[in-house]
Every structure is written in C-alpha cells, then in structure tokens.
Amino acid sequence: QLIGSGDVGRLNPVTQARHMIASMLHQDIAVSKIASDIGISGNQLTRLFNQELGMTVIAYIRQQRMQLAKRLISETDLPIKRIAQECGMHDLQYFNKTVRQFFNCSPRQLRVITESR
C-alpha cells in the first residue's frame, strides 16, 4: 500500500522514529526528543523498538551509524576523522572502538579490506 503525504503522521511510531534517525545520523540524537516529536514517551518508544526490532533505540542508532561508517569508509577517500563526524561521533577514540566492536577491525583496516574486494 502506498503512503500518501497525508498519511505520514499515521505511520507507526517505530517507522516514524527510523525515518527521523536516518535524517539525523550526522548529529547528536536524543531518544527523548525523537519520542516527543512523535508524541510518545522515551520509555514507550524504547519498548516499541524492542518489540519490533529486538533492540533499543540507542542500539539501532549505533547500528545505523556503523552501516553509514562502513559505506563511507569503503566508498570514499574521506579521512577517518571526517567519517566519524559524518556519523555523529565526534570522539575519534569512541568511533574507533565502536567500529572495532562491529567489524572486528579498525577503520583503517576496514578500508584496506574493502578496497581489496
């Protein structure tokens, strides 16, 4: 079923939040702000995310940021520090640690791995 512009407000809260998060990955994201913009509480949004996606809102945001990071690392020549900023992670050490947790290698190693494919 196609969604007309008048139907956007009727999207379920998780879908609304996912759209908002996608447009905000480069900046700080507050779960409470997303929830309030949708018209529900932060706890309710977290509960709905757990039910629908099996993860918290914060975990979803981190996952989306790491998918963006991987895409930018493999498809651009941007410096790692700039990629971290584009992913809304202004602490380079935290960015490096998070990339290691997700991909079992550093951002620089990830770039070499993806370049060799």
SVG drawing of the C-alpha trace seen along z (x, -y; Angstrom):
<svg xmlns="http://www.w3.org/2000/svg" viewBox="-4 -17 48 26">
<polyline fill="none" stroke="black" stroke-width="0.4" points="0.0,0.0 1.4,-3.4 1.6,-6.1 0.3,-9.5 1.7,-12.7 -1.3,-13.0 -0.7,-9.5 2.9,-10.2 1.6,-11.1 -0.2,-7.7 3.0,-5.7 3.7,-3.6 6.0,-5.2 8.9,-2.9 8.8,-3.7 8.5,-7.4 11.5,-7.2 13.5,-5.3 12.9,-8.0 13.9,-10.7 17.1,-8.8 18.1,-8.3 18.0,-12.0 19.9,-12.8 22.8,-10.4 25.4,-13.2 24.3,-14.9 23.6,-14.2 20.3,-12.3 18.3,-12.3 15.8,-9.5 13.6,-11.8 13.5,-14.4 12.5,-11.8 9.8,-10.3 8.4,-13.7 8.3,-14.7 6.3,-11.6 4.1,-12.2 5.1,-9.3 7.4,-8.8 11.0,-7.7 10.2,-4.6 7.3,-3.8 9.5,-4.3 12.2,-2.0 9.6,0.7 8.2,0.5 11.7,0.7 12.4,3.8 9.1,5.4 9.5,4.6 13.3,4.7 14.6,6.6 16.9,3.8 16.9,0.5 16.7,-2.8 20.3,-3.6 21.4,-0.2 19.5,-0.9 21.2,-4.4 24.6,-2.8 23.9,-0.1 22.8,-2.7 25.8,-4.9 28.1,-1.9 26.4,-1.0 27.0,-4.6 30.6,-4.4 31.3,-1.2 29.7,-2.8 31.8,-6.0 35.0,-4.0 34.6,-1.7 33.2,-4.2 35.0,-7.4 38.5,-8.7 37.3,-10.9 39.7,-10.9 38.6,-8.6 38.1,-11.6 35.7,-13.2 33.8,-9.9 33.4,-9.8 31.9,-13.3 29.6,-12.4 28.4,-9.6 27.6,-11.9 30.5,-10.5 32.8,-13.4 35.1,-11.4 37.5,-9.6 38.6,-7.1 34.9,-6.2 34.4,-5.9 37.4,-3.6 36.3,-1.5 32.7,-1.1 34.0,-0.2 36.2,2.5 33.2,3.9 31.1,4.0 33.6,5.1 36.4,6.7 38.9,4.4 40.0,0.7 38.5,-1.8 41.8,-1.8 41.9,2.0 38.3,1.9 39.2,-0.5 42.0,1.8 39.7,4.9 37.0,3.2 39.5,1.8 40.9,5.2 37.5,6.6"/>
</svg>
